[in-house]
Amino acid sequence: MIYPPPVGSYPPYKHANEHKITGEDPITEIGFVVQVPIPIYDSNVTFAVDSTGVKWESKYPIYWGDLNFEELRQSYKLVAISLYISYDVDVTDATVKIGIKDRLTDEEIFSVEFTERNLDYYDTKVLTDADYDKMYSGGIPFAEVVQASNTSGATATLNFLCVVLYWVI
């Protein structure tokens, strides 16, 4: 599967055409964006939307604790994160938030909210240094009902979630 580049970046062929023989690069300081897709294997879940609260958290945090992170940070920069979501809900009066949060503080790193039915969705966030630090401690994918449905027994299904990390090297 080919993933689109982060918002605001150039396609590779256009980027290559902008390089100067002198080594100056007006687009990025270094040159290449590496996309790392991380499918969330336990993301095929169905949950009730007739009450608010966190309904699902992945058992698989996106975590780099075993890496020499400072060395990695000096060589490469995590610049953006994307969410690919396949989602369905029985009703349209519920609002569901799907995203990634900090493993230690529960602060959101990136999330999107939905009221639509039968949705395949993609969104990208350019990360700040604070977001980057949160990803160091581990990011946990989650689904939360923000506004409950008035229909008793209403459910939503998260069919698939894939997180894509964009590293500049």
N, C-alpha and C positions, 0 to 999 in steps of 0.2 A: 504494500500500500504506500502510495506517495503522499506525503503530507505537505501542505502549503507552507511557505516561509512565514516567519512572524510578521505581524502587521508593521508596515513601514519599511520592510526590507526589500531589496531588489531580487528578481529572479537570478539564478546563477549565471545565465548567459549574458544578461545585462550587466551584472556586477563585473564579470570578466572583461567586458568591453570598456569599462570605466577605468581599469588599471592603467597606470602610467609606466613607462619604461624605467623611469627613475626610482620606482618603488613606492611612490606616493599613492595612496589609496584614499580618494575623497569619500568613500562610502563607509568603510569600517577601518579601525586602526590595524586590524590584523588580517582579516580576509575571509575566513570560511565559517559557515554556520553548520553545526552538526545537530541533527535531529535525533533524539533518543525516545522512541515510543515505549511506554510502559503500560501494557494492558493490565487492568485491575481485575484479577481472576475471580474474585468473589463479588463482582458488581452486578450479577444477574439476580436481583432481589425484587420482591413485591412487598409493599408495606401500606399500612392504613394511613389515609390522609384526613380522617374525621377528627383528629386531634393534633395539636401542635407538638413540636419537639424533634430532637434528633432521632431518626428512625433507623439509620444504618451507618455504621462506620466500618471501613475495611479492616480486615485482620492483617493486611499487608501494607505497612507504612512505606512511603518512599523515603529511604533513609541512607545516608552516606556516612554513618558513624564509624564504619570499618576502614574508611579511606583516610589518607593523610590529607584532610580537607584544605588546610592552609596552603599546602604545596599545589594542590589541584586548583585552588582559587587563584594562585599567582600565575599559573600557566593557562587556564581556561576561565571563561566567565559565563555563568548561567545567565542568559539575558531575557529569556521569556519562557512562559509555560502555556500550554494549550490544553483544553479539555474537549474531547470528542465524546458526545453523549447520545445514546439512543434511549428514549424515554417515552412512556405512555401513562396516561391517567384517565380514570373513568369519568371525571367531572371537570368542569372548567372554573369552579368557584374556589378551588384550593390553589395555594401558591407553594411550590416546592423549590428549595434551594439545594443545588448540588455543587460541591466544591472540594477544596483542599484546605485543611487547617493545620496549624502548628501542633505537633504531637505533645509538647510540654505545656503550652499555655492555652490551647484551644482557640487562639486567635486565627481568624481566617486569613489565608494567603491569597486565595482566589476563589470566587464562587459566582454562579449565575442562578437567577430565579426564573421559574417557569409557571405559566398558567395554561399553556397550550396543551393540546392532546396530540398523540402520535408524532413525536418530534425527534428528528435527528439534528443535532446541534454541534457547532464548533465555535469556540471563542479562544482568543489569545490575550494574555496580559504580559506586558513588558515589566520585568521585575525591578524593584528598587533594591538598594543595599539591605534595607530592613527585611524585605521578603527573602532575600538570599540567605540572611542569617537564620530566618525561621526554617528554611528548607534544610539547613545544616542539622537542626535537631530532629528533623523528620516531619514529613507531611502526611497527613492521614486523609484519604478520600472519605467524604460523608454525604448523606442525604438528610435534609431537615425539612419538616413541614412548617412553614412560616405562618401561613393562614390556613386554618382548617376548613374543610368542606362542611356544608350544612347537611350533606347526605350521609346518613349513618351507613357504615360499612364500605364507604368509597375507598378505592385503593389506587396506588400508582405503582408502575413497574419500571425499574431502571434495568433496561436490557443489557446495556454495555457502557463501560466507561474506560477510556484510554487517556492517560496523561502523557503529553509529549513535552520533553524538555529541550530547549534550544541552547546549545553551548557555542560560544564564539571561540575559535582557536586561532 
